[in-house]
Amino acid sequence: MKKYIILLLTFTIVNSTYAQIADSLQRHVILQGAANFRDLGGYKTKDGRKVKWGKVYRSADISKLTDADLLVLKNRRITYDVDFRGHQESQQAPDRLNPNTDYILCPAGSDSLNTRMKEIANHKTGGDSIITSFYTNTKYLADRYKPFFNKLLTLPDDQSLVFHCTAGKDRTGIGAALFLYSLGVPYNTIIDDYTATNYYRQAENVKVMNGMVQYMHVNENVAKAILSAKKEYLDAAFMAIKQKYGSVDNFLKAELGLTDQQRHTLWNKYLE
């Protein structure tokens, strides 16, 4: 069983994240108490600029950071933390942070996820449709990501920011995609960043999948789909946004309040 799961995950990784593996030494921030913690710098934009290194990081749960991990964050000047988890998630596993860290919880649409996870155990098929239904729900996007962009706009030039959820895949993945899109990063690069979660969470996903199958009695294929970062998932999110707002740019302006002037502010702050 375990060998089969590893082979499935490896196949996904090799076919979707090769470019990410190539720069993982620079991008991946190796921590003892967190997985999938990585720098969003270095990506090229359509006009030839690059996202600045060392400014914005994405991660999974950071409630188990060690003292050594906190020193890494301090040295990287990560003093802003945007948490996309729900109230219950954040209360059960509070972020471990350095003193004076600017922390904000953006729980919109997350408080029902625990109930949703309990329902998953009854599904024998349809893992993809379960995740796609989350990605195509545009109801909570503004409330979840507008505070995130407000922090990005006001982040001091000498400080850095991390944003995360529990796995660093879905809520964090959409947030990263919107941020990179706002900077003019090509969509295929955005997809590469999104699917790279399969690489950075490889070991963690094997453990979580085994637990879901053995203790929650979740169907193996359903569990794999839920833990995977598939291109089709992010495609569905962007398509839902385009169908409702006409374009992603319209969404950024209408729902997140990102004016043309603020867009230029982001470019000046995060591109070189």
Backbone bond lengths (Angstrom), bond angles and torsions (degrees), N, CA, C in turn:
res aa  C-N    CA-C-N  psi(-1)  N-CA   C-N-CA  omega(-1)  CA-C   N-CA-C  phi
1 M - - - 1.463 - - 1.525 111.10 -
2 K 1.360 116.71 -51.18 1.455 120.46 -176.73 1.526 110.94 -63.37
3 K 1.352 117.93 -42.31 1.456 121.10 179.26 1.524 110.88 -62.24
4 Y 1.332 116.11 -37.97 1.461 120.63 -179.68 1.526 110.16 -65.12
5 I 1.324 116.52 -43.39 1.462 121.26 179.75 1.523 110.45 -62.48
6 I 1.342 116.70 -44.41 1.459 120.84 -179.60 1.527 110.59 -62.03
7 L 1.341 117.12 -41.51 1.459 120.88 178.54 1.521 111.44 -62.16
8 L 1.342 116.80 -41.32 1.461 120.74 178.89 1.524 111.13 -62.68
9 L 1.326 116.27 -45.61 1.457 120.51 -179.23 1.523 110.94 -66.57
10 T 1.326 116.87 -39.69 1.460 120.59 -179.93 1.518 110.85 -63.85
11 F 1.334 117.21 -40.23 1.465 121.18 178.59 1.519 110.10 -60.42
12 T 1.336 117.02 -43.69 1.459 121.08 178.93 1.519 110.78 -63.09
13 I 1.328 116.10 -43.33 1.465 121.27 -177.64 1.522 111.36 -63.07
14 V 1.320 117.12 -48.74 1.458 121.41 -175.95 1.514 111.13 -61.63
15 N 1.321 116.68 -35.03 1.457 120.07 -174.33 1.513 113.92 -88.52
16 S 1.339 119.07 -9.16 1.458 118.60 -174.89 1.519 115.14 -129.47
17 T 1.318 118.27 -11.04 1.464 117.63 -172.41 1.517 113.50 -134.63
18 Y 1.311 118.29 24.90 1.461 119.26 -177.49 1.521 112.15 -57.98
19 A 1.338 116.05 -42.61 1.462 119.49 -179.16 1.517 111.25 -62.97
20 Q 1.326 116.79 -35.21 1.449 120.46 179.96 1.527 111.07 -69.16
21 I 1.309 116.74 -37.89 1.468 120.17 178.92 1.527 110.05 -61.67
22 A 1.315 116.27 -35.85 1.459 121.01 -176.96 1.523 112.48 -62.77
23 D 1.331 117.96 -34.30 1.463 119.50 -178.08 1.531 112.20 -111.01
24 S 1.333 116.97 18.91 1.457 120.37 -174.65 1.529 112.43 -66.02
25 L 1.343 118.06 -28.47 1.452 120.10 179.99 1.522 111.24 -62.57
26 Q 1.326 116.44 -34.63 1.460 120.56 179.06 1.527 111.56 -88.40
27 R 1.303 116.72 -33.73 1.464 121.08 -173.08 1.528 113.14 -84.32
28 H 1.307 116.77 -40.57 1.458 121.32 -173.73 1.525 111.13 -77.23
29 V 1.325 116.44 125.57 1.460 121.53 173.82 1.527 106.63 -98.25
30 I 1.311 116.36 107.07 1.463 121.05 -174.96 1.529 109.39 -80.76
31 L 1.319 115.20 117.89 1.457 122.08 -179.89 1.524 109.33 -125.18
32 Q 1.321 116.19 150.40 1.457 120.11 178.79 1.522 112.11 -73.94
33 G 1.333 117.24 -30.25 1.459 120.43 -172.21 1.506 115.79 -112.67
34 A 1.331 118.32 15.26 1.467 120.41 179.42 1.522 110.26 -152.83
35 A 1.323 115.02 145.81 1.465 121.34 177.36 1.526 109.66 -109.90
36 N 1.321 115.33 159.28 1.464 121.32 171.50 1.526 112.08 61.99
37 F 1.338 116.82 31.40 1.458 121.72 178.41 1.527 107.03 -92.51
38 R 1.348 116.86 115.49 1.457 118.65 -174.85 1.516 113.22 -149.89
39 D 1.301 113.79 155.29 1.453 124.07 -178.02 1.528 109.34 -82.09
40 L 1.325 116.91 136.14 1.460 120.39 178.00 1.529 111.74 -93.06
41 G 1.314 117.16 11.75 1.458 120.34 179.47 1.521 112.98 -78.10
42 G 1.333 115.06 168.77 1.456 121.54 172.45 1.516 116.35 89.59
43 Y 1.318 118.17 -14.55 1.465 120.04 -178.78 1.529 110.59 -72.87
44 K 1.319 116.02 136.17 1.463 121.23 178.62 1.524 110.41 -82.40
45 T 1.327 115.02 143.84 1.459 120.59 176.52 1.530 109.45 -95.71
46 K 1.309 115.82 172.97 1.461 120.47 -178.40 1.524 111.99 -64.50
47 D 1.339 116.87 -27.29 1.470 119.69 -178.66 1.534 112.93 -95.40
48 G 1.335 116.73 11.32 1.451 120.20 172.91 1.512 116.22 93.70
49 R 1.326 117.77 -2.41 1.464 119.53 176.33 1.526 109.87 -82.95
50 K 1.336 115.99 176.92 1.456 121.40 179.78 1.522 110.22 -130.15
51 V 1.339 115.44 147.89 1.456 120.86 173.39 1.530 107.61 -70.58
52 K 1.321 116.44 133.81 1.462 121.14 -178.38 1.528 110.80 -64.70
53 W 1.324 115.49 138.92 1.455 121.02 173.30 1.528 109.61 -75.11
54 G 1.326 115.33 151.50 1.450 120.68 170.10 1.513 116.26 73.90
55 K 1.314 117.74 21.40 1.467 120.70 -179.51 1.520 112.59 -113.85
56 V 1.326 117.62 -45.35 1.464 121.89 -175.59 1.527 109.24 -130.45
57 Y 1.323 114.89 129.39 1.457 121.87 -178.29 1.527 110.08 -124.38
58 R 1.317 116.18 149.03 1.457 122.66 173.70 1.524 108.80 -117.11
59 S 1.343 116.18 151.95 1.461 118.29 -175.89 1.520 110.99 -157.47
60 A 1.317 114.16 170.07 1.461 121.70 166.43 1.534 107.39 -90.94
61 D 1.314 117.23 -165.49 1.464 124.10 -180.00 1.533 111.51 -48.20
62 I 1.341 116.21 133.98 1.468 119.72 179.33 1.537 110.49 -121.22
63 S 1.315 116.54 32.25 1.472 120.11 179.45 1.528 112.82 -80.15
64 K 1.333 116.86 -14.87 1.465 120.35 -175.30 1.527 112.66 -111.48
65 L 1.296 117.59 23.44 1.459 120.36 179.02 1.527 110.30 -61.92
66 T 1.312 115.99 138.80 1.466 121.62 177.79 1.533 109.45 -87.42
67 D 1.312 116.04 172.76 1.460 119.91 175.48 1.528 110.76 -59.67
68 A 1.332 115.60 -38.64 1.467 119.75 177.90 1.526 110.80 -64.57
69 D 1.339 116.64 -38.79 1.463 120.81 177.56 1.532 110.91 -62.72
70 L 1.317 115.82 -43.35 1.466 119.95 -179.61 1.525 110.96 -62.41
71 L 1.310 116.34 -33.15 1.457 119.48 176.30 1.524 110.93 -66.95
72 V 1.339 116.50 -37.09 1.470 120.41 176.04 1.523 109.84 -61.24
73 L 1.332 116.86 -46.07 1.465 120.36 178.78 1.530 110.94 -62.27
74 K 1.328 116.24 -40.74 1.465 120.13 179.30 1.521 110.95 -62.37
75 N 1.331 116.28 -44.17 1.462 120.67 -179.40 1.521 111.94 -66.33
76 R 1.330 116.43 -27.44 1.461 120.37 177.51 1.529 111.78 -90.71
77 R 1.308 117.13 4.92 1.467 124.42 177.47 1.530 111.94 58.92
78 I 1.331 115.43 36.64 1.468 120.16 177.84 1.521 107.64 -84.64
79 T 1.316 115.75 98.20 1.465 121.55 -175.27 1.529 112.44 -119.12
80 Y 1.325 117.01 5.16 1.463 122.47 176.67 1.525 108.71 -124.02
81 D 1.321 116.17 135.23 1.468 122.06 -176.40 1.520 109.28 -134.91
82 V 1.338 116.31 119.28 1.463 122.64 176.82 1.523 107.83 -110.25
83 D 1.327 116.29 118.48 1.462 123.73 -173.51 1.522 109.39 -109.32
84 F 1.343 117.17 117.46 1.459 121.87 -177.95 1.525 113.17 -92.19
85 R 1.319 118.42 5.84 1.467 120.08 -178.71 1.523 111.25 -76.08
86 G 1.325 115.19 167.76 1.450 120.95 176.62 1.514 111.93 -80.97
87 H 1.334 116.03 175.18 1.455 120.41 -178.76 1.531 112.05 -59.98
88 Q 1.344 116.69 -45.66 1.453 119.67 -177.74 1.525 111.41 -67.13
89 E 1.327 116.82 -42.80 1.465 120.81 178.21 1.526 111.02 -57.74
90 S 1.322 115.74 -47.29 1.465 119.81 -175.78 1.523 112.09 -71.27
91 Q 1.333 117.26 -31.34 1.462 120.17 178.27 1.519 111.97 -73.36
92 Q 1.335 116.40 -35.56 1.461 120.35 -179.91 1.523 112.14 -73.64
93 A 1.314 116.73 -28.80 1.466 120.63 -178.47 1.528 109.12 -141.09
94 P 1.327 117.54 74.19 1.472 120.71 -177.67 1.526 112.05 -61.01
95 D 1.315 115.85 142.33 1.456 119.95 176.77 1.525 110.09 -58.85
96 R 1.325 116.08 138.70 1.470 120.39 173.51 1.524 106.98 -96.74
97 L 1.313 116.44 117.82 1.451 121.05 -169.78 1.521 111.39 -130.82
98 N 1.309 114.84 159.15 1.452 120.25 171.83 1.527 109.93 -71.99
99 P 1.323 117.59 154.18 1.470 119.93 177.62 1.528 111.49 -55.69
100 N 1.335 115.27 145.83 1.467 123.03 175.62 1.526 113.58 68.33
101 T 1.334 116.87 18.44 1.465 119.60 174.01 1.529 109.52 -73.29
102 D 1.307 116.55 133.68 1.470 122.23 176.77 1.521 107.48 -78.46
103 Y 1.335 116.63 108.94 1.471 122.08 -175.27 1.523 110.30 -112.85
104 I 1.338 116.13 136.36 1.458 120.98 174.70 1.522 109.22 -138.38
105 L 1.328 116.10 135.14 1.465 122.58 176.82 1.525 108.36 -99.92
106 C 1.327 115.83 129.33 1.474 122.24 178.51 1.529 107.97 -120.49
107 P 1.327 118.41 79.18 1.465 121.97 -168.39 1.529 115.96 -86.22
108 A 1.327 117.79 1.01 1.468 120.67 -173.43 1.525 111.70 -51.54
109 G 1.323 116.59 124.31 1.459 122.84 176.67 1.509 115.46 80.38
110 S 1.340 117.73 2.60 1.459 120.32 -174.95 1.519 114.33 -101.34
111 D 1.311 117.85 -20.70 1.462 119.39 -173.03 1.525 113.69 -70.12
112 S 1.323 117.17 -15.71 1.463 119.68 178.80 1.523 112.55 -93.75
113 L 1.335 117.40 -1.23 1.467 120.06 -174.41 1.517 113.04 -68.74
114 N 1.328 118.16 -33.32 1.464 119.78 178.78 1.523 111.04 -63.17
115 T 1.329 116.25 -41.36 1.463 120.28 176.42 1.516 110.54 -63.62
116 R 1.323 115.17 -39.74 1.454 120.82 179.67 1.530 110.72 -62.72
117 M 1.331 117.23 -39.98 1.457 120.81 -179.55 1.526 111.21 -64.79
118 K 1.319 117.45 -35.16 1.463 120.40 177.92 1.527 111.10 -66.91
119 E 1.319 116.56 -33.91 1.456 120.73 179.20 1.526 111.79 -70.27
120 I 1.334 115.67 -28.89 1.457 120.58 -176.57 1.522 111.57 -60.58
121 A 1.332 116.34 -32.33 1.464 120.19 -177.97 1.524 112.39 -59.11
122 N 1.305 117.24 -22.57 1.462 121.18 -178.68 1.527 112.91 -87.49
123 H 1.335 116.86 -7.05 1.456 120.27 -177.62 1.530 110.38 -89.48
124 K 1.299 115.91 132.05 1.467 121.60 175.46 1.523 110.85 -98.59
125 T 1.326 116.31 -24.03 1.464 122.49 177.15 1.517 107.87 -140.33
126 G 1.298 115.95 176.70 1.455 119.61 172.81 1.506 115.73 86.53
127 G 1.340 117.61 24.28 1.455 119.69 177.84 1.517 112.27 -60.07
128 D 1.332 116.59 -40.77 1.463 120.60 179.46 1.530 110.82 -62.14
129 S 1.318 117.44 -42.65 1.465 120.32 -177.89 1.522 111.22 -67.76
130 I 1.327 117.28 -32.28 1.466 120.91 177.69 1.522 110.11 -62.46
131 I 1.323 116.97 -47.76 1.456 120.88 -178.82 1.524 110.96 -71.54
132 T 1.326 116.97 -39.93 1.460 120.18 -179.78 1.524 111.35 -61.28
133 S 1.328 117.00 -35.86 1.465 120.03 179.03 1.523 110.92 -62.65
134 F 1.339 117.02 -32.88 1.460 120.38 176.30 1.520 110.38 -70.97
135 Y 1.314 117.12 -44.02 1.460 121.09 -176.40 1.531 112.90 -68.38
136 T 1.307 117.37 -26.87 1.464 120.04 -177.86 1.521 112.72 -92.75
137 N 1.326 117.72 -0.10 1.461 121.36 178.39 1.529 109.09 -84.85
138 T 1.321 116.81 105.15 1.461 121.50 -176.54 1.533 112.91 -89.76
139 K 1.315 117.05 -0.55 1.466 121.66 -173.10 1.519 113.18 -58.82
140 Y 1.324 116.85 -38.70 1.463 120.01 -171.75 1.530 113.73 -103.94
141 L 1.319 117.53 2.07 1.459 119.84 -172.51 1.532 112.54 -60.58
142 A 1.319 116.92 -44.66 1.463 119.82 -176.78 1.526 111.15 -64.68
143 D 1.335 116.70 -48.24 1.464 120.01 -178.31 1.522 112.08 -66.08
144 R 1.329 116.69 -29.15 1.459 119.58 -179.50 1.524 111.82 -79.34
145 Y 1.332 117.33 -42.08 1.456 119.42 -169.47 1.531 115.65 -104.16
146 K 1.315 118.54 -14.39 1.469 118.66 177.12 1.526 111.67 -63.35
147 P 1.350 119.53 -45.06 1.472 119.02 176.33 1.527 112.70 -61.03
148 F 1.316 116.44 -33.54 1.462 121.96 177.58 1.523 110.31 -61.93
149 F 1.321 117.14 -48.23 1.457 120.29 179.79 1.523 111.75 -68.33
150 N 1.315 117.30 -32.38 1.461 119.76 175.67 1.528 110.97 -61.55
151 K 1.341 116.35 -39.90 1.464 120.10 177.30 1.527 110.82 -67.53
152 L 1.315 116.90 -39.42 1.461 120.29 178.09 1.527 111.19 -61.89
153 L 1.321 115.73 -38.79 1.461 120.58 -178.26 1.524 112.48 -69.91
154 T 1.320 116.73 -29.32 1.463 120.20 -175.43 1.527 113.62 -107.02
155 L 1.319 117.79 3.30 1.463 121.15 -179.34 1.529 110.12 -60.55
156 P 1.335 118.18 125.50 1.471 119.89 177.78 1.521 111.33 -58.52
157 D 1.315 116.14 148.05 1.457 121.21 -175.48 1.525 113.10 -62.54
158 D 1.329 117.45 -25.65 1.457 120.47 -177.55 1.525 112.76 -99.25
159 Q 1.341 116.31 13.01 1.459 120.51 -179.35 1.526 110.12 -123.10
160 S 1.353 116.16 166.75 1.460 121.73 179.96 1.522 109.99 -131.11
161 L 1.328 115.63 165.08 1.467 121.93 -172.69 1.522 110.71 -132.54
162 V 1.331 116.82 142.73 1.457 122.23 170.83 1.520 108.65 -120.86
163 F 1.324 116.66 140.68 1.461 120.92 173.30 1.516 108.33 -127.47
164 H 1.324 116.70 148.85 1.461 119.29 -172.54 1.525 111.14 -161.92
165 C 1.335 114.43 167.82 1.469 121.85 167.89 1.526 106.18 -130.38
166 T 1.319 119.47 -134.55 1.464 120.59 179.09 1.530 111.38 -92.67
167 A 1.330 117.20 -53.00 1.464 120.48 178.74 1.525 112.24 -93.88
168 G 1.320 117.07 -14.15 1.455 119.94 -176.67 1.509 112.32 71.18
169 K 1.330 116.80 27.98 1.466 121.03 -174.40 1.521 113.46 -116.22
170 D 1.326 117.50 -56.96 1.466 120.92 -170.60 1.531 112.79 -88.80
171 R 1.316 117.67 -69.24 1.463 120.15 179.33 1.527 110.85 -62.91
172 T 1.309 115.67 -41.13 1.464 120.51 176.88 1.518 110.80 -69.18
173 G 1.332 116.57 -39.20 1.463 120.63 -179.65 1.512 112.72 -62.37
174 I 1.329 117.30 -42.47 1.466 121.05 177.81 1.527 109.60 -67.40
175 G 1.335 116.68 -41.14 1.459 119.83 178.19 1.515 112.13 -60.52
176 A 1.329 116.69 -44.38 1.462 120.79 178.18 1.522 110.77 -62.87
177 A 1.329 116.30 -41.04 1.463 120.68 -179.54 1.522 111.33 -63.08
178 L 1.328 117.25 -43.14 1.463 120.92 179.78 1.528 110.96 -66.89
179 F 1.327 116.50 -40.03 1.461 120.32 178.25 1.523 110.77 -62.77
180 L 1.329 116.90 -50.15 1.460 120.20 -178.92 1.530 110.88 -64.51
181 Y 1.337 116.72 -38.19 1.468 119.66 177.34 1.527 110.63 -61.67
182 S 1.331 116.98 -42.12 1.461 120.66 -178.39 1.525 111.76 -62.71
183 L 1.332 116.69 -23.80 1.458 121.34 179.20 1.520 112.89 -88.93
184 G 1.338 117.35 -7.33 1.455 120.73 179.82 1.510 114.49 91.25
185 V 1.339 117.23 19.54 1.466 120.79 176.47 1.533 108.63 -74.04
186 P 1.325 118.89 134.45 1.467 121.22 -178.91 1.527 112.27 -58.96
187 Y 1.320 115.69 149.91 1.462 120.37 -175.38 1.528 112.09 -62.98
188 N 1.317 117.65 -36.84 1.473 118.41 -179.40 1.532 111.00 -64.83
189 T 1.340 117.36 -31.69 1.464 120.73 175.32 1.515 110.62 -71.17
190 I 1.312 116.03 -38.39 1.469 121.06 176.56 1.527 110.19 -60.52
191 I 1.316 116.30 -42.52 1.462 120.96 177.30 1.524 110.57 -62.53
192 D 1.329 117.08 -41.57 1.464 120.17 179.01 1.525 111.06 -60.62
193 D 1.329 116.16 -42.25 1.462 119.53 178.27 1.525 110.65 -63.96
194 Y 1.314 115.91 -41.39 1.466 120.18 -178.98 1.527 111.56 -64.34
195 T 1.319 117.08 -51.52 1.466 120.44 -176.31 1.524 112.48 -71.40
196 A 1.338 117.80 -14.02 1.464 120.39 178.04 1.522 112.09 -63.42
197 T 1.324 117.87 -17.96 1.461 120.47 174.83 1.525 110.78 -55.23
198 N 1.322 117.86 -32.70 1.463 121.19 177.99 1.533 111.26 -60.96
199 Y 1.318 116.48 -31.84 1.466 121.52 178.62 1.529 111.14 -80.23
200 Y 1.325 116.00 -48.69 1.462 119.68 -174.63 1.525 113.38 -73.79
201 R 1.327 117.31 -19.56 1.464 120.93 178.50 1.528 112.18 -109.59
202 Q 1.300 117.97 18.47 1.458 120.43 -174.32 1.527 112.48 -54.73
203 A 1.324 116.88 -55.34 1.469 119.98 -177.81 1.522 111.16 -65.82
204 E 1.319 116.30 -41.79 1.465 120.52 -179.11 1.523 110.91 -64.26
205 N 1.329 116.85 -39.96 1.464 120.38 -179.68 1.526 112.16 -64.38
206 V 1.319 116.78 -35.87 1.465 119.61 178.37 1.522 109.83 -62.87
207 K 1.336 116.86 -44.23 1.464 120.29 179.51 1.527 111.54 -65.30
208 V 1.310 116.18 -44.49 1.471 119.86 -178.97 1.523 110.72 -65.57
209 M 1.343 116.55 -41.15 1.456 120.24 -179.83 1.524 111.20 -63.39
210 N 1.316 116.53 -43.32 1.466 119.48 177.84 1.520 111.15 -60.02
211 G 1.328 116.55 -40.69 1.452 120.28 178.72 1.515 112.48 -66.00
212 M 1.322 116.80 -40.74 1.464 120.59 179.09 1.523 111.30 -63.61
213 V 1.328 115.18 -41.28 1.470 119.69 -177.83 1.529 111.11 -72.19
214 Q 1.328 116.97 -44.73 1.465 120.75 -173.43 1.524 113.69 -79.62
215 Y 1.336 116.86 -39.20 1.463 118.96 -171.82 1.533 114.02 -105.72
216 M 1.345 116.57 -30.13 1.461 119.31 177.66 1.522 111.42 -97.86
217 H 1.370 115.36 -8.79 1.466 122.30 179.97 1.530 112.25 59.60
218 V 1.328 114.90 35.02 1.455 120.53 175.82 1.520 108.95 -78.10
219 N 1.319 116.46 138.34 1.455 120.96 176.40 1.530 109.70 -57.28
220 E 1.328 116.84 137.70 1.463 121.39 -174.60 1.525 112.73 -58.41
221 N 1.324 117.17 -43.45 1.460 120.55 -179.89 1.517 112.07 -66.09
222 V 1.336 116.00 -36.47 1.463 120.59 177.02 1.520 109.77 -66.13
223 A 1.332 116.80 -44.68 1.460 121.32 179.59 1.528 110.69 -60.86
224 K 1.324 116.72 -43.07 1.462 120.41 -179.58 1.521 110.67 -62.24
225 A 1.331 116.33 -43.28 1.460 119.97 -179.31 1.524 111.27 -64.00
226 I 1.321 116.14 -39.96 1.458 120.81 -178.15 1.524 111.53 -66.20
227 L 1.330 116.83 -35.92 1.456 121.19 -177.03 1.526 113.40 -86.58
228 S 1.314 117.55 -13.12 1.459 121.12 -176.94 1.523 111.88 -82.83
229 A 1.322 115.12 150.36 1.464 121.44 171.75 1.530 106.46 -107.29
230 K 1.323 115.76 92.56 1.465 120.95 -176.28 1.519 111.17 -96.95
231 K 1.308 115.14 142.56 1.461 120.87 177.05 1.513 111.19 -51.40
232 E 1.332 116.05 -39.21 1.465 119.97 -176.99 1.523 112.61 -61.04
233 Y 1.319 117.40 -29.51 1.463 120.62 179.55 1.520 111.16 -67.35
234 L 1.334 116.37 -49.69 1.463 119.06 -179.60 1.527 110.51 -69.45
235 D 1.333 117.49 -34.55 1.462 120.55 173.60 1.527 110.44 -55.78
236 A 1.322 116.24 -42.91 1.464 120.98 -178.59 1.522 111.25 -64.28
237 A 1.330 116.90 -39.24 1.466 120.76 179.09 1.518 110.97 -64.54
238 F 1.318 116.84 -46.77 1.456 120.17 -178.87 1.528 111.24 -67.45
239 M 1.331 117.07 -35.90 1.454 120.33 177.89 1.522 110.81 -65.84
240 A 1.323 117.04 -40.53 1.468 120.91 178.91 1.527 110.37 -64.14
241 I 1.312 116.84 -39.92 1.468 120.74 177.76 1.525 110.42 -64.26
242 K 1.326 117.11 -44.25 1.463 121.06 -179.35 1.522 111.50 -65.60
243 Q 1.320 116.27 -38.21 1.460 119.45 -179.70 1.519 111.49 -66.56
244 K 1.321 117.42 -35.32 1.468 120.91 -177.55 1.524 112.87 -84.87
245 Y 1.342 116.43 -37.02 1.463 119.58 -172.45 1.527 113.66 -113.13
246 G 1.322 117.42 -4.13 1.458 120.58 -179.84 1.515 112.92 91.54
247 S 1.320 116.99 -35.58 1.462 121.98 177.85 1.516 108.43 -164.75
248 V 1.324 115.16 162.74 1.462 119.39 176.70 1.522 110.19 -67.45
249 D 1.338 116.87 -34.97 1.460 120.71 178.39 1.527 110.83 -62.33
250 N 1.330 117.05 -41.13 1.461 120.30 177.00 1.525 111.15 -62.81
251 F 1.333 116.29 -38.82 1.456 120.43 178.29 1.524 110.89 -63.38
252 L 1.335 116.34 -45.70 1.458 120.06 -179.81 1.521 111.20 -59.18
253 K 1.316 115.76 -38.00 1.459 119.63 -177.74 1.534 111.63 -79.88
254 A 1.335 117.00 -46.40 1.466 120.56 -174.09 1.518 113.16 -75.92
255 E 1.321 117.73 -41.67 1.463 121.17 -173.03 1.526 113.62 -98.82
256 L 1.317 116.92 -35.70 1.464 119.24 -179.82 1.518 112.05 -96.14
257 G 1.342 116.57 -4.69 1.452 120.73 177.89 1.509 114.32 69.05
258 L 1.325 116.42 24.26 1.451 121.22 -176.26 1.529 109.58 -85.13
259 T 1.327 116.58 97.58 1.454 121.53 -179.12 1.525 110.19 -74.79
260 D 1.336 115.45 169.54 1.468 119.37 177.20 1.524 110.81 -59.81
261 Q 1.318 116.93 -39.39 1.456 120.89 178.96 1.528 111.40 -64.74
262 Q 1.346 116.75 -41.05 1.463 120.20 178.34 1.528 111.11 -68.43
263 R 1.312 116.42 -34.48 1.466 120.36 176.75 1.535 109.41 -60.30
264 H 1.331 116.16 -42.99 1.454 120.19 177.94 1.523 111.14 -66.84
265 T 1.333 116.44 -33.08 1.465 119.96 175.87 1.514 110.50 -61.72
266 L 1.333 116.65 -42.95 1.465 120.60 177.83 1.521 110.28 -62.27
267 W 1.322 117.39 -43.06 1.463 120.43 -179.93 1.526 110.61 -61.33
268 N 1.325 115.81 -42.60 1.466 119.58 -178.53 1.532 111.69 -67.78
269 K 1.324 116.24 -33.97 1.460 120.71 -176.96 1.522 112.67 -79.19
270 Y 1.345 117.13 -36.10 1.459 119.58 -167.80 1.526 115.03 -118.98
271 L 1.343 118.24 2.58 1.459 120.02 178.26 1.517 110.49 -118.93
272 E 1.311 114.53 153.39 1.475 120.37 175.92 1.519 110.01 -141.47
